[in-house]
Amino acid sequence: MPRRTALALLMFVALAATRPALALPPAPPPALERLLGQYGAPGFILTIYEDKGRLYADAPTIHSSPLIRRGSGYAVELQNGQRGALDFDAGGRAQAVFLMGLRLPRRDFGAEAVAAIQAKVKADPAKVRAAALAASPPSETGKRPADLVELTTVDKRIRLDIRYATANNFMGFPLYERAGAYLQRPAAEALGRVQEALAAQGYGLLIHDAYRPWFVTKMFWDATPPEDHVFVADPAQGSRHNRGCAVDLTLYDLKSGKPVEMTGRYDEMSTRSDADFVGGTSKQRALRRILRTAMEAEGFTVYPQEWWHFDYKDWPQYAVGTATFTELAARR
């Protein structure tokens, strides 16, 4: 490579490393933020969201319809000319939408789903764990040997918040015996490049989950009521987490150390988790897009129903893994 070309390349890399964070849309004022959310029932969900400082409503029969200011409140206008009104509590927070003769109450569908699952999980965690550890994973041949790398060794800016090592998860009890985050080496190296690119914008990666031992997938399946199996992977097939090629993550601000606010919570079982969910705020959707763009540039693909879940392109080349986090830590 000619010296002048090499020097230009080094200057470009240096500039990229010091590039300031991209300007984000401002957060909406509190008066508007108190209206944002979802209303109705599972069969008809109306979402009120903010875009460029304006409020919009979206539902099966209402697509990105702007809310209209009426006196001290707002109204939803349908395509057929009908209007719906918002009902507020004493603090100015919208608590329902009156639409087509119906009262659509404000709902937190994700929290309701988790509460329903936890109310039905009667299994003894210790017994479920013992049974899962004694079970056999699906047999696979012709795969690459596992080469799991601890993500905190890839880049010191990568941080962990492993929910399944705590009771702060949809099952309500710890499933991992210790916190850990591992990926197959090519995926881990790609994630390191993602972190480098995001650091230039002022963000770090916060990992919620990565490699997941197969027995934990079996625990999910056995402890979750059958009617809720749609929310967990079938252990008979194994998951991409089991193969060390899936990662659940979000962004945190490098200066403050605080996680950013996305369009929905991690592991939320609702439409707010969709990778293309229309709701939330302009700022939240911009942050979601920053994460997705950086991940896709390095060979990861977002899972359509979970904005936080990304699969690495090489996942079919690896077999389902069984090593526990204790065993992985002992190999260091």
ZAFIKE-602749 format. One record per residue (C-alpha): x negated, y negated, z; residue number from 1. Coordinates in steps of 0.5 Angstrom, whole numbers. Layout:
BEGIN
@xx X, yy Y, zz Z, i NUM $
...
# end
This chain:
BEGIN
@xx 0, yy 0, zz 0, i 1 $
@xx -3, yy -7, zz -2, i 2 $
@xx -5, yy -11, zz 4, i 3 $
@xx 0, yy -17, zz 2, i 4 $
@xx 6, yy -12, zz 2, i 5 $
@xx 4, yy -9, zz 9, i 6 $
@xx 3, yy -15, zz 12, i 7 $
@xx 10, yy -17, zz 9, i 8 $
@xx 13, yy -11, zz 12, i 9 $
@xx 10, yy -12, zz 19, i 10 $
@xx 13, yy -19, zz 19, i 11 $
@xx 20, yy -16, zz 17, i 12 $
@xx 19, yy -11, zz 23, i 13 $
@xx 17, yy -16, zz 28, i 14 $
@xx 23, yy -21, zz 26, i 15 $
@xx 28, yy -16, zz 26, i 16 $
@xx 26, yy -14, zz 33, i 17 $
@xx 27, yy -21, zz 36, i 18 $
@xx 33, yy -22, zz 32, i 19 $
@xx 38, yy -25, zz 36, i 20 $
@xx 45, yy -22, zz 38, i 21 $
@xx 50, yy -23, zz 32, i 22 $
@xx 55, yy -28, zz 35, i 23 $
@xx 62, yy -25, zz 37, i 24 $
@xx 69, yy -27, zz 37, i 25 $
@xx 71, yy -31, zz 43, i 26 $
@xx 75, yy -27, zz 48, i 27 $
@xx 82, yy -29, zz 48, i 28 $
@xx 85, yy -34, zz 53, i 29 $
@xx 88, yy -31, zz 59, i 30 $
@xx 95, yy -33, zz 57, i 31 $
@xx 94, yy -29, zz 51, i 32 $
@xx 90, yy -23, zz 54, i 33 $
@xx 96, yy -22, zz 59, i 34 $
@xx 101, yy -20, zz 53, i 35 $
@xx 96, yy -15, zz 50, i 36 $
@xx 98, yy -8, zz 51, i 37 $
@xx 102, yy -2, zz 49, i 38 $
@xx 110, yy -2, zz 50, i 39 $
@xx 115, yy 3, zz 49, i 40 $
@xx 115, yy 11, zz 49, i 41 $
@xx 110, yy 16, zz 45, i 42 $
@xx 115, yy 17, zz 40, i 43 $
@xx 115, yy 9, zz 38, i 44 $
@xx 109, yy 5, zz 41, i 45 $
@xx 109, yy -2, zz 40, i 46 $
@xx 102, yy -5, zz 40, i 47 $
@xx 101, yy -12, zz 41, i 48 $
@xx 94, yy -15, zz 40, i 49 $
@xx 89, yy -21, zz 38, i 50 $
@xx 86, yy -23, zz 32, i 51 $
@xx 82, yy -29, zz 31, i 52 $
@xx 86, yy -33, zz 36, i 53 $
@xx 93, yy -30, zz 34, i 54 $
@xx 98, yy -25, zz 37, i 55 $
@xx 100, yy -19, zz 33, i 56 $
@xx 105, yy -13, zz 34, i 57 $
@xx 104, yy -7, zz 30, i 58 $
@xx 109, yy -1, zz 31, i 59 $
@xx 111, yy 5, zz 26, i 60 $
@xx 116, yy 0, zz 23, i 61 $
@xx 112, yy -6, zz 24, i 62 $
@xx 106, yy -7, zz 21, i 63 $
@xx 101, yy -13, zz 23, i 64 $
@xx 107, yy -18, zz 24, i 65 $
@xx 105, yy -24, zz 28, i 66 $
@xx 108, yy -26, zz 34, i 67 $
@xx 112, yy -33, zz 34, i 68 $
@xx 112, yy -38, zz 39, i 69 $
@xx 119, yy -39, zz 42, i 70 $
@xx 119, yy -44, zz 48, i 71 $
@xx 114, yy -42, zz 54, i 72 $
@xx 114, yy -35, zz 51, i 73 $
@xx 113, yy -31, zz 44, i 74 $
@xx 118, yy -27, zz 40, i 75 $
@xx 117, yy -21, zz 35, i 76 $
@xx 119, yy -22, zz 28, i 77 $
@xx 121, yy -16, zz 24, i 78 $
@xx 121, yy -15, zz 17, i 79 $
@xx 128, yy -15, zz 16, i 80 $
@xx 129, yy -22, zz 20, i 81 $
@xx 131, yy -19, zz 27, i 82 $
@xx 127, yy -21, zz 33, i 83 $
@xx 125, yy -18, zz 39, i 84 $
@xx 123, yy -22, zz 46, i 85 $
@xx 118, yy -21, zz 51, i 86 $
@xx 119, yy -20, zz 58, i 87 $
@xx 114, yy -23, zz 63, i 88 $
@xx 113, yy -22, zz 71, i 89 $
@xx 112, yy -27, zz 76, i 90 $
@xx 105, yy -28, zz 74, i 91 $
@xx 106, yy -29, zz 67, i 92 $
@xx 104, yy -22, zz 65, i 93 $
@xx 108, yy -19, zz 59, i 94 $
@xx 112, yy -13, zz 62, i 95 $
@xx 117, yy -11, zz 57, i 96 $
@xx 119, yy -12, zz 50, i 97 $
@xx 126, yy -13, zz 48, i 98 $
@xx 127, yy -10, zz 41, i 99 $
@xx 133, yy -8, zz 37, i 100 $
@xx 137, yy -7, zz 43, i 101 $
@xx 132, yy -3, zz 47, i 102 $
@xx 127, yy -5, zz 53, i 103 $
@xx 120, yy -2, zz 51, i 104 $
@xx 117, yy -2, zz 58, i 105 $
@xx 109, yy -4, zz 58, i 106 $
@xx 105, yy 3, zz 59, i 107 $
@xx 98, yy 6, zz 60, i 108 $
@xx 99, yy 12, zz 56, i 109 $
@xx 92, yy 14, zz 57, i 110 $
@xx 93, yy 14, zz 65, i 111 $
@xx 99, yy 17, zz 65, i 112 $
@xx 96, yy 23, zz 61, i 113 $
@xx 91, yy 24, zz 65, i 114 $
@xx 95, yy 24, zz 71, i 115 $
@xx 100, yy 29, zz 68, i 116 $
@xx 94, yy 34, zz 67, i 117 $
@xx 91, yy 33, zz 74, i 118 $
@xx 98, yy 34, zz 77, i 119 $
@xx 98, yy 41, zz 74, i 120 $
@xx 91, yy 43, zz 75, i 121 $
@xx 91, yy 48, zz 80, i 122 $
@xx 85, yy 52, zz 79, i 123 $
@xx 80, yy 53, zz 84, i 124 $
@xx 74, yy 49, zz 81, i 125 $
@xx 69, yy 54, zz 84, i 126 $
@xx 73, yy 60, zz 81, i 127 $
@xx 74, yy 57, zz 75, i 128 $
@xx 66, yy 56, zz 74, i 129 $
@xx 64, yy 63, zz 76, i 130 $
@xx 69, yy 66, zz 71, i 131 $
@xx 66, yy 61, zz 66, i 132 $
@xx 59, yy 63, zz 67, i 133 $
@xx 61, yy 70, zz 67, i 134 $
@xx 64, yy 70, zz 60, i 135 $
@xx 61, yy 71, zz 53, i 136 $
@xx 60, yy 65, zz 48, i 137 $
@xx 62, yy 66, zz 41, i 138 $
@xx 56, yy 70, zz 37, i 139 $
@xx 52, yy 67, zz 32, i 140 $
@xx 46, yy 68, zz 27, i 141 $
@xx 42, yy 65, zz 23, i 142 $
@xx 41, yy 58, zz 26, i 143 $
@xx 36, yy 54, zz 28, i 144 $
@xx 32, yy 55, zz 35, i 145 $
@xx 35, yy 50, zz 40, i 146 $
@xx 30, yy 44, zz 42, i 147 $
@xx 34, yy 40, zz 47, i 148 $
@xx 31, yy 33, zz 49, i 149 $
@xx 33, yy 29, zz 55, i 150 $
@xx 35, yy 22, zz 52, i 151 $
@xx 32, yy 18, zz 58, i 152 $
@xx 25, yy 20, zz 55, i 153 $
@xx 27, yy 18, zz 48, i 154 $
@xx 28, yy 10, zz 50, i 155 $
@xx 28, yy 7, zz 57, i 156 $
@xx 33, yy 3, zz 55, i 157 $
@xx 38, yy 9, zz 54, i 158 $
@xx 42, yy 9, zz 60, i 159 $
@xx 47, yy 15, zz 63, i 160 $
@xx 54, yy 15, zz 66, i 161 $
@xx 55, yy 22, zz 66, i 162 $
@xx 63, yy 23, zz 68, i 163 $
@xx 63, yy 30, zz 68, i 164 $
@xx 58, yy 31, zz 74, i 165 $
@xx 63, yy 27, zz 78, i 166 $
@xx 70, yy 27, zz 79, i 167 $
@xx 71, yy 21, zz 75, i 168 $
@xx 74, yy 25, zz 69, i 169 $
@xx 80, yy 27, zz 66, i 170 $
@xx 80, yy 34, zz 70, i 171 $
@xx 79, yy 30, zz 77, i 172 $
@xx 73, yy 35, zz 79, i 173 $
@xx 66, yy 35, zz 77, i 174 $
@xx 64, yy 40, zz 72, i 175 $
@xx 57, yy 39, zz 71, i 176 $
@xx 52, yy 41, zz 77, i 177 $
@xx 48, yy 35, zz 76, i 178 $
@xx 48, yy 29, zz 71, i 179 $
@xx 44, yy 30, zz 64, i 180 $
@xx 44, yy 28, zz 57, i 181 $
@xx 40, yy 32, zz 52, i 182 $
@xx 41, yy 33, zz 44, i 183 $
@xx 37, yy 37, zz 39, i 184 $
@xx 30, yy 34, zz 37, i 185 $
@xx 33, yy 31, zz 30, i 186 $
@xx 39, yy 28, zz 33, i 187 $
@xx 35, yy 25, zz 39, i 188 $
@xx 30, yy 22, zz 35, i 189 $
@xx 36, yy 19, zz 31, i 190 $
@xx 39, yy 16, zz 37, i 191 $
@xx 32, yy 13, zz 39, i 192 $
@xx 32, yy 9, zz 32, i 193 $
@xx 40, yy 7, zz 34, i 194 $
@xx 37, yy 4, zz 40, i 195 $
@xx 32, yy 0, zz 37, i 196 $
@xx 36, yy -3, zz 32, i 197 $
@xx 42, yy -5, zz 37, i 198 $
@xx 36, yy -8, zz 42, i 199 $
@xx 35, yy -13, zz 37, i 200 $
@xx 42, yy -15, zz 37, i 201 $
@xx 42, yy -15, zz 45, i 202 $
@xx 45, yy -8, zz 47, i 203 $
@xx 43, yy -2, zz 50, i 204 $
@xx 46, yy 5, zz 49, i 205 $
@xx 50, yy 8, zz 55, i 206 $
@xx 51, yy 16, zz 55, i 207 $
@xx 57, yy 19, zz 58, i 208 $
@xx 56, yy 26, zz 55, i 209 $
@xx 52, yy 30, zz 50, i 210 $
@xx 50, yy 37, zz 50, i 211 $
@xx 55, yy 41, zz 54, i 212 $
@xx 54, yy 48, zz 56, i 213 $
@xx 59, yy 53, zz 53, i 214 $
@xx 61, yy 55, zz 60, i 215 $
@xx 64, yy 48, zz 61, i 216 $
@xx 68, yy 48, zz 55, i 217 $
@xx 71, yy 55, zz 58, i 218 $
@xx 72, yy 51, zz 64, i 219 $
@xx 76, yy 46, zz 61, i 220 $
@xx 80, yy 51, zz 57, i 221 $
@xx 82, yy 55, zz 63, i 222 $
@xx 83, yy 50, zz 68, i 223 $
@xx 87, yy 45, zz 63, i 224 $
@xx 95, yy 47, zz 62, i 225 $
@xx 96, yy 51, zz 56, i 226 $
@xx 101, yy 45, zz 53, i 227 $
@xx 95, yy 40, zz 54, i 228 $
@xx 90, yy 45, zz 50, i 229 $
@xx 90, yy 40, zz 44, i 230 $
@xx 86, yy 35, zz 49, i 231 $
@xx 80, yy 40, zz 49, i 232 $
@xx 76, yy 45, zz 45, i 233 $
@xx 77, yy 52, zz 44, i 234 $
@xx 71, yy 56, zz 47, i 235 $
@xx 72, yy 61, zz 42, i 236 $
@xx 70, yy 57, zz 37, i 237 $
@xx 65, yy 53, zz 41, i 238 $
@xx 64, yy 45, zz 40, i 239 $
@xx 59, yy 41, zz 37, i 240 $
@xx 57, yy 38, zz 44, i 241 $
@xx 56, yy 46, zz 45, i 242 $
@xx 51, yy 45, zz 39, i 243 $
@xx 47, yy 39, zz 42, i 244 $
@xx 49, yy 35, zz 36, i 245 $
@xx 55, yy 31, zz 39, i 246 $
@xx 54, yy 25, zz 44, i 247 $
@xx 59, yy 21, zz 47, i 248 $
@xx 57, yy 13, zz 48, i 249 $
@xx 58, yy 6, zz 49, i 250 $
@xx 54, yy 0, zz 49, i 251 $
@xx 52, yy -5, zz 55, i 252 $
@xx 49, yy -12, zz 55, i 253 $
@xx 41, yy -11, zz 56, i 254 $
@xx 41, yy -18, zz 59, i 255 $
@xx 47, yy -17, zz 64, i 256 $
@xx 46, yy -9, zz 65, i 257 $
@xx 54, yy -9, zz 64, i 258 $
@xx 58, yy -4, zz 59, i 259 $
@xx 62, yy -8, zz 54, i 260 $
@xx 69, yy -8, zz 54, i 261 $
@xx 72, yy -3, zz 48, i 262 $
@xx 79, yy -2, zz 45, i 263 $
@xx 80, yy 3, zz 50, i 264 $
@xx 77, yy 7, zz 56, i 265 $
@xx 72, yy 13, zz 55, i 266 $
@xx 76, yy 20, zz 55, i 267 $
@xx 83, yy 16, zz 54, i 268 $
@xx 88, yy 21, zz 52, i 269 $
@xx 92, yy 16, zz 48, i 270 $
@xx 92, yy 12, zz 41, i 271 $
@xx 88, yy 7, zz 44, i 272 $
@xx 82, yy 12, zz 43, i 273 $
@xx 83, yy 12, zz 35, i 274 $
@xx 76, yy 10, zz 32, i 275 $
@xx 81, yy 5, zz 27, i 276 $
@xx 86, yy 3, zz 33, i 277 $
@xx 88, yy -4, zz 31, i 278 $
@xx 90, yy -6, zz 38, i 279 $
@xx 85, yy -10, zz 43, i 280 $
@xx 82, yy -16, zz 41, i 281 $
@xx 77, yy -19, zz 36, i 282 $
@xx 71, yy -18, zz 40, i 283 $
@xx 73, yy -11, zz 42, i 284 $
@xx 74, yy -9, zz 35, i 285 $
@xx 67, yy -12, zz 33, i 286 $
@xx 63, yy -9, zz 39, i 287 $
@xx 66, yy -2, zz 37, i 288 $
@xx 64, yy -4, zz 29, i 289 $
@xx 57, yy -5, zz 32, i 290 $
@xx 56, yy 1, zz 35, i 291 $
@xx 59, yy 5, zz 29, i 292 $
@xx 55, yy 2, zz 24, i 293 $
@xx 49, yy 3, zz 28, i 294 $
@xx 50, yy 10, zz 29, i 295 $
@xx 53, yy 12, zz 22, i 296 $
@xx 46, yy 9, zz 19, i 297 $
@xx 42, yy 14, zz 23, i 298 $
@xx 46, yy 20, zz 20, i 299 $
@xx 52, yy 20, zz 26, i 300 $
@xx 59, yy 21, zz 24, i 301 $
@xx 65, yy 18, zz 29, i 302 $
@xx 70, yy 23, zz 31, i 303 $
@xx 77, yy 20, zz 28, i 304 $
@xx 81, yy 20, zz 35, i 305 $
@xx 75, yy 18, zz 39, i 306 $
@xx 71, yy 12, zz 38, i 307 $
@xx 66, yy 14, zz 43, i 308 $
@xx 64, yy 21, zz 40, i 309 $
@xx 59, yy 22, zz 34, i 310 $
@xx 57, yy 28, zz 31, i 311 $
@xx 50, yy 29, zz 28, i 312 $
@xx 49, yy 31, zz 21, i 313 $
@xx 45, yy 37, zz 22, i 314 $
@xx 50, yy 40, zz 27, i 315 $
@xx 52, yy 47, zz 23, i 316 $
@xx 45, yy 49, zz 23, i 317 $
@xx 45, yy 50, zz 31, i 318 $
@xx 48, yy 55, zz 35, i 319 $
@xx 53, yy 55, zz 41, i 320 $
@xx 48, yy 53, zz 47, i 321 $
@xx 49, yy 56, zz 54, i 322 $
@xx 43, yy 53, zz 58, i 323 $
@xx 46, yy 50, zz 64, i 324 $
@xx 43, yy 43, zz 66, i 325 $
@xx 39, yy 46, zz 72, i 326 $
@xx 36, yy 51, zz 67, i 327 $
@xx 34, yy 45, zz 63, i 328 $
@xx 31, yy 41, zz 68, i 329 $
@xx 27, yy 46, zz 70, i 330 $
@xx 24, yy 47, zz 63, i 331 $
@xx 21, yy 40, zz 64, i 332 $
# end
